């Protein structure tokens, strides 16, 4: 995968935490730690976007679509 260099400004508190993770071998280096953090954040945003879009759906309308065409057969189904 191609990579690009960027410069960032980061709060000293966060930098110390990143450096600790690198020092304790959780990440190979600062760059890898930041790459993983950005990738995780992007994945979370994508999942939350899907949840937001699903929340916009009308449950009753979706149910009617799912059951469309079954009305003739539903009388034949056993009661549970």
N, C-alpha and C positions, 0 to 999 in steps of 0.2 A: 504494500500500500504506500502511495506517495505521502510524504509528510512535508509540512511547511513550518518554518521557524516563525515564532511570534514573540513579542515582548509583552509581559503583563506586569501590573502593579498588584501586589498582594499585601495584605495586612501582616504585620510582624507576627501576630499571634498565630495566624494560619500557616505562615512560613515555618515557624518553630514546630508546629504539629506535623507538617509535611517532612521536615528534616528528621524528626523523630521516627517517622514511619520508614524513611530511607535508612536511617542509622540502624534500626532494628530489623532490616531486611524485608519489610513488608512490600517494599517497592525497590526496583533496581536503582532508581534515581528520581530526582524531582520531576523531570519531564514525564516519566512513566506514571508517577502518582497523579499528576495533573491531567494527563490523557485519560486515565481510568476514571477520575472524578468527572470530567466533562462527558465521557461516554455514558456513565451511569446517570447523570442528570438528564441528558438527552433522551435516554431510554425511559426514564420516569415521566418526562414531559409527554412523550409519545403515548404511553399507557394512559396518562390522565386525559389526554385529548380524546382517546377512544371512549373513555368513561363519560366524558362530557357530551360527546355526540350521542352515545347510547341513552343518556338521561333525557335527551330531547325527544326520544321516541314516545309515541302514544301507545301505552300498553294495550288498551282495548282495541285499537285499530290493528296493531300487530297480531293480537290474538285472532281477530276476525280473518286476517289474511292467512294465518296458519291453518285455521279451520275451514277455509273456503273449499267447497266441494265435498266436504264430509257430512253435510247436513242430511243427505239421503241415507248414508250409511250409519249415522249415529244411533238411529232407532234400533238397529240390529245388534249393536254392541251390548255385551252383558253389563249389568250394573255392578259396581265395585263397592 
